[in-house]
Amino acid sequence: MSGWMEWSHSPWNAGSHLLLQALTEVQTEFIQGGEVPQLFGKLLPVLLKLTGSGDGFIGEVLSTSEGTPLLRTLARTYIEPSHLETLFEAVMKSGEPVVSRGFLGLPLRSATELVGVVGIANRPEGYDEGVITFLRPLLATCCAILHGVRGERRRRQAEEEQRRSAESFRTLIERSPEAIFIHREGTVVFANSAAAGLLGHAGGTSLRGRPIAELVQPGSEAGLIEPSPVSAPHEVLFRHHEGRRVLGEVVTIPLRFDGQPATVSIARDITERRQVQEKLMAAERMASLGTLAAGVAHEINNPLSYTLSNLNFMEDELSAMAGSGEGLEGARGQEVREALKEALSGGQRVVDIVKDLKTFSRGGDERRGPVDIQAVLDLCGNMAWSEIRHRARLVKDYGGVPPVQANESRLGQLFLNLLINAAQAIPHGDAGGNEIHVSTRYEEGQVVVAVRDTGVGIPEENLGKLFHAFFTTKPEGVGTGLGLSICHGIITELGGRIAVQSEPGKGTTFQVFLPVLPLPLGEGGG
């Protein structure tokens, strides 16, 4: 109470009412949107009058890009600018009041930072703590105004940065060479020019408001809805305006757009790339068939030879028997029936060989389904037998494995290539002493196929290059250098992987890991 009594009877008590009235007016004008320099311009004369000072200054403390404090004048009487730096430097550095006989510098501090400085000078009686106490309401008001101004400035800067960021984002996606679709709740809200071009439309605005189901072939909607890792993009069949087939590689991610949750699908047209891949794969298949041509011809020629021989024998025998009136019940008729069985067996062998060739060479049908890995390996073993039989024994070690979801022709190309490579790694001349070992096993949700040979092996420096296109260790004119690259592509497309181990002089092992076909609902363990 004594402190309050002392204040109430102090010489400053008479001016407190005028000060509070001035502060109230300034606060009201600030709330109504008054300009800060004008407000402080009105407040400074009141401050000088009430304190009996000759000069004064109110300023905002800013910061340069290097972090150095910078004083911005908001209101002042005539004070040499060079004197301002000297007078207020101590206040800005310390953040504390600076009191002397002819000068009083007071900091304006918010809870977190120094926002401004008030200075008065040339009071005949000098300055003391009583003046500081009297000015506390003024300091609080000035600090609140500057803090509010600073907050509003930061808000506007943030909004401007956000606006510029949004404009930059729109410019980026609009000019991106990749097709970008932004959709919300199944409806397109933005599409860039590349997206319009992908689908054959004049501009992105023509796609806005359309359901995404209209943009893709039936069954492909999930590629634009379900998030996908960048390393494993979806393949989506788009619906082109002219009706042609467009294959896109799509990455889909959730993202905020225009302040609301949305989904962004980034698509790359891989139609031409896939066509080139198909042509390369077809060329590689033909190259493999070329390698096997002589052996396949031999495989077909053998059953054809004894089939024709047996048919000629049967024709001669049946003619002779018809001339003599002999029936088929006797020993001669039995020989004819045996020859007929052999002819049928030879014909079926030719049918089987042609069937294997058709299965292997079929490239246009890309449909996937459950594939019996071991049946494919048997087919490839038959196809490659002409390459293998003069070099090594073919040993099969099949474990019980479930089917995989794949394309039979693609898998045939994959394993035939591995078998031919294994055979060509073994020199002619010691078929009994060398071996190509093919095994299957089920391991942690995958079918593992291993093709191991006892050939010359691969130098360590070449192991990392094996799956690069056009890399080959074979002599010039033997192989295209595309086989293992295409194998790697087939396996990756199926969600699997391939590994190789080799040591010069000790042979090579390729291991193929393929995911198994998911069981239908209601099947499986449990």
RAFENNOR-V907837 format. One record per backbone hydrogen bond with DSSP energy under -0.5 kcal/mol. NH is the residue of the N-H (numbers start at 1). CO is the residue of the C=O. If there is no record, write none. Layout:
{{NH;CO} {NH;CO}}
//
This chain:
{{5;1} {6;2} {7;3} {8;4} {9;5} {10;7} {13;10} {15;12} {16;12} {17;13} {19;15} {20;16} {21;17} {22;18} {23;19} {24;20} {25;21} {26;22} {27;23} {28;24} {29;25} {30;26} {31;27} {32;28} {33;30} {34;29} {39;35} {40;36} {41;37} {42;38} {43;39} {44;40} {45;41} {46;42} {47;43} {48;44} {49;45} {50;46} {51;47} {52;48} {53;48} {54;121} {55;121} {57;119} {58;75} {59;117} {60;72} {61;115} {62;60} {62;70} {64;68} {67;64} {70;62} {72;60} {72;70} {73;71} {74;58} {75;58} {77;56} {79;77} {83;80} {84;80} {85;81} {86;82} {87;83} {88;84} {89;85} {90;86} {92;88} {93;89} {94;90} {95;91} {98;105} {100;103} {104;120} {105;98} {106;118} {108;116} {109;107} {110;113} {115;108} {115;113} {116;108} {117;59} {118;106} {119;57} {120;104} {121;55} {122;102} {124;52} {124;122} {126;123} {127;100} {131;128} {132;128} {133;129} {134;130} {135;131} {136;133} {139;135} {140;136} {141;137} {142;138} {143;139} {144;140} {145;141} {146;142} {147;143} {148;144} {149;145} {150;146} {151;147} {152;148} {153;149} {154;150} {155;151} {156;152} {157;153} {158;154} {159;155} {160;156} {161;157} {162;158} {163;159} {164;160} {165;161} {166;162} {167;163} {168;164} {169;165} {170;166} {171;167} {172;168} {173;169} {174;170} {175;171} {176;172} {179;267} {181;265} {182;190} {183;181} {183;263} {184;187} {187;184} {188;210} {189;182} {190;182} {192;180} {193;174} {196;192} {197;193} {198;194} {199;195} {200;196} {200;197} {201;196} {206;203} {207;204} {208;204} {208;205} {209;188} {210;207} {212;186} {214;211} {215;212} {216;212} {217;237} {220;217} {223;220} {224;221} {225;221} {225;222} {226;222} {228;252} {232;229} {233;230} {234;250} {236;234} {236;248} {238;236} {238;246} {239;215} {240;238} {240;244} {241;199} {243;240} {246;238} {248;236} {248;246} {249;268} {250;234} {250;248} {251;266} {253;264} {255;262} {257;260} {260;257} {262;255} {263;183} {264;253} {265;181} {265;263} {266;251} {266;264} {267;179} {267;265} {268;249} {270;247} {270;268} {271;247} {274;270} {275;271} {276;272} {277;273} {278;274} {279;275} {280;276} {281;277} {282;278} {283;279} {284;280} {285;281} {286;282} {287;283} {288;284} {289;285} {290;286} {291;287} {292;288} {293;289} {293;290} {296;292} {297;293} {298;294} {299;295} {300;296} {301;297} {302;298} {303;299} {304;300} {305;301} {306;302} {307;303} {308;304} {309;305} {310;306} {311;307} {312;308} {313;309} {314;310} {315;311} {316;312} {317;313} {318;314} {319;315} {320;316} {321;317} {322;318} {323;319} {324;320} {325;321} {326;321} {330;327} {334;330} {335;331} {336;332} {337;333} {338;334} {339;335} {340;336} {341;337} {342;338} {343;339} {344;340} {345;341} {346;342} {347;343} {348;344} {349;345} {350;346} {351;347} {352;348} {353;349} {354;350} {355;351} {356;352} {357;353} {358;354} {359;355} {360;356} {361;357} {362;358} {366;364} {369;406} {371;404} {373;371} {376;372} {377;373} {378;374} {379;375} {380;376} {381;377} {382;378} {383;379} {384;380} {385;381} {385;382} {387;384} {388;384} {389;385} {391;388} {392;388} {393;434} {395;393} {395;436} {397;438} {399;440} {404;371} {405;515} {406;369} {406;404} {408;406} {411;407} {412;408} {413;409} {414;410} {415;411} {416;412} {417;413} {418;414} {419;415} {420;416} {421;417} {422;418} {423;419} {424;420} {425;421} {426;423} {429;390} {430;427} {433;430} {434;430} {436;393} {437;435} {437;452} {438;395} {438;436} {439;437} {439;450} {440;397} {441;448} {443;446} {446;443} {447;514} {448;441} {448;446} {449;447} {449;512} {450;439} {451;510} {452;437} {452;450} {453;508} {454;435} {456;425} {462;459} {463;459} {463;460} {464;460} {465;462} {466;462} {466;463} {468;465} {470;481} {471;468} {471;481} {472;470} {478;475} {479;477} {486;482} {487;483} {488;484} {489;485} {490;486} {491;487} {492;488} {493;489} {494;490} {495;492} {496;491} {497;513} {499;511} {501;509} {503;507} {505;456} {506;503} {507;455} {507;503} {508;453} {509;501} {510;451} {511;499} {512;449} {513;497} {514;447} {514;512} {516;445} {517;403} {523;520}}
//
